Structure formats: structure tokens, C-alpha cells
């Protein structure tokens, strides 16, 4: 079944309209929204507590100090929280395909991807932004970094490119649902697995896995490679220096791959019926 033709601005406009609709729906239950938002904030903070527990036993982890690891954690968490806010509607796709309700998405004269990304949007995910932002600010204050214009640009670009890469991972995880509806755990390796791997220095995973997370699934370009540049830290794996500034290229490449994979999945989709 082919995706309906649409005007160039139809997809972003449709996405924003759907986000507004879901937000107004959730806002009818304000107390629940606030409490679940606080819950998101608290549960997200648990991983941060784990980092402090680790550093209560060691002063350096994988060659990185606590402020340096907090920088990795903060940029990763902030980029992921933004992508989770924008694109995690993809998590509902497997159920939609299994129940046959995805057919309704296809018959609407609106971008299918915009509809799926905005599905069941909820502002409660804003709660994840709070600890991520606070951690990053903390790290920036404690880091002994001489901030120059290029380093500031790379720091901001780390969050932006990480956000784009995570959104691409969300879309690719959605494409897996067209192949195996019950493969949710496999799909989560592209999203939550990538997030976990980015929170810590890649050196703790060893060289083979570190290379895989650089050249197979480009998790290293979310935070690791640009952070090496910002922190002035040598690459423990001895990779070329130009990779530290390659996050925009990786984000563009994987975004294009995600869009192509989505279009191919839509073309090959066969309804499961109702």
C-alpha cells in the first residue's frame, strides 16, 4: 500500500496539529499529568545515582573522571529525552500493526511517519529533560575546559546531532515492527540500548564493541566522539581525529537511511485485517 501524496509542508504541520490534539486530551487530567511527569523525572534520576555510587568507589572510570562522565551522561540524556518527546510514538506501532488499526493511518491524506511519531504524544515526557539538563549544567561548571567558540559549537551540536540520531533510531526501530510485530526487544536495542551505551565512556565496553558502536550502529557519534573534542581527551581506540567532528555527517546519513527504510516498509506493508 503506497503512502498518499502530500504537499511538502503537510508532514510537519500535521505532526504539530496531532501533538496539539494529544496534548489537549492529556491536559484534561492535570493531576495525573503532573504526577506522571514527576515520576518520569525521578526514575530518570536513578541512573544518575548509579553513576555517583560507581564514583564513590573509584576516581576514574574507563579513563574518565566524574565531571567528564557527567558531561557524557548529560548530553546523551538531553538528546535522548528530546527524541523521546518527539518520536517515541513509534513504540505504539507494533500494537497498531497487530490490531490492524495501522490501516487507518494509511488512508489519511497525511504523512504516515508524522502520524506514527505523534501517536499518543504526552507532555509528561518533559520530566526527563529536568535531570538531564541539571546534570549537563553541573558538568559544565565542574569541567576544567577552556571554552572556545568551536568547542561551544560542538557542545551544542552534540545535543542537536544526538537528537537527530536518536530520532533516526526510533524510526528504524519502527521499521522492524513491519518485519516482526513481536520483536519489541530487538527494536529497543536501537533506542534504549543506544542511550545506555552512550551514557558511559565506550572504553568500559572494550575495543571490539567500541568499534561496533562506531562503525555499525553509530552510537559513538551521539556523544562519545564530539565529547572527546570538547574535553580535549585523546581517543582511547586510536581512531582518526576527524571522526570527532563527524556527528553531523552521521546524523544526516542515518536520517536518510531511516526515511528510506520507512518508505520501503510502507510499500511492502500488507494489512493484517481487523
Order of alpha helices (4+ residues) and beta strands (2+ residues): alpha-alpha-alpha-alpha-alpha-alpha-alpha-alpha-alpha-alpha-alpha-alpha-alpha
